[in-house]
Amino acid sequence: CHFQRIDNKYGTRYGQKVLRRIAEVIHKNFPETADVIRYYGDVFVVILYGVTSDEVLFHVSNVLSEISNIEFPEHPSVVLRAVTGGCITDELSLDALTSADIMLQKSIMQKLMV
């Protein structure tokens, strides 16, 4: 994955700095009622309550835009790109997380094919 290259090239401490910056962007762009969870590696899950699909798209669009504009002056060659996957469900379950993860993997594959 892209993040692993950052971690390997600049070290774990720098990789953690990048992840913290991404988490800040996610937290800033979603409602305070959202739960933001680091799911695994460089994958975050955002659980939203009582929002429409249009609201989700609005927040996700803002996050993707802001992440792509993050700059790290100490390593200007570091450029972040993000992909998303998700599902809308009435209850949080393992099936919902699995569905969201499958959509994420599909998004990653489509990005790689472009």
N, C-alpha and C positions, 0 to 999 in steps of 0.2 A: 504494500500500500504506500501511497505518497507520504503519509506521516512517518512511516518507518524509515524512509530515506532521510528525513529531517533528523530523526532521533539518532540514526547511525552516523550521519555526517557531523552533527553539531553536539551530540551528547544528550543523555537523558535529562539533565537539568534544563537545557534549552528546549527540548521536546516538551517538557512539562510547562514551560513558559508559554509555548505556542498553544497547548491545550487549555491553559487557564485563560488565555486571550479569547479563544473560540468560545469557551463557556461564558465569559463575560458578555460577548456579543449575543449569544443565545438568550441569556437571562435578561438582557436589556431590551430585546425585541419581542419578548413574549409577555403576556399578562403575568402579574405577580401570583395569580392563582395556579399557574402552570407548574408542573413538577418537571425539573430538568435533571436527568440522570445520565451519568457516564455509563453506558451499557457495556461496552468492551473496547479496548484499544482506543481508537479515535472516533468511536461511534457514540453519539449522544441520543437519548430518547427524550422527547418532550411530550408530556401527557397534558392535554388541554381538556378543560371541563366546560360544557355548555357553550361551545362556539360552533359557528357554521363553517362549512367547507371554504366559503369565501374568506372568512376571517383567518382560517389556517393558511390559505394561500397568500394572504397579505403578509402575515408574520414571517412565513417561510421565505417569501421573496425578499423581504427586508434583511433577513439573516444572511441569505446567499449573497446579496449585494454587498453587505458590510464585510463579510468574511473575505470576499474577493478583493476588497480594498485595503485590507490590513497590511501594513508595512512594518518591517522589522529593520530599522536603520543599521543595526549591528551586522545583519546578514541580508543585504538588499536582494540577493538572488532567491530568497525564500518567497514563493508565491503560493498562496493557499487557494484551493478550489474545494468546493463542497458539493455533495449530491444529497438528495433526500429520498426517503421512502416513507410510507405511512399507511394508515388505515383509519377509518372512522368506525367506532364501535360504541355500544352503550355501556360496556363494562370492560375494565382492564382484566386481561386474562393472558395466559401463555399463548393461546391461539392468536390473539390480537398482536402480541409482540412478534410472534412468528410471521404473521402476515405482513407486518410493517418491515421486518427484516428481509423478507423475500422481495418486497417492492424496492427496498434499498439496494439489494444485490442486482436487481434488474436495472436500476438506474446507473449503477456503477458499470455494468456491462455495456449499456448504451453509450455511456461517456467514453469508454475505452474504444468503442467501435468508430467514434466520430473522428 
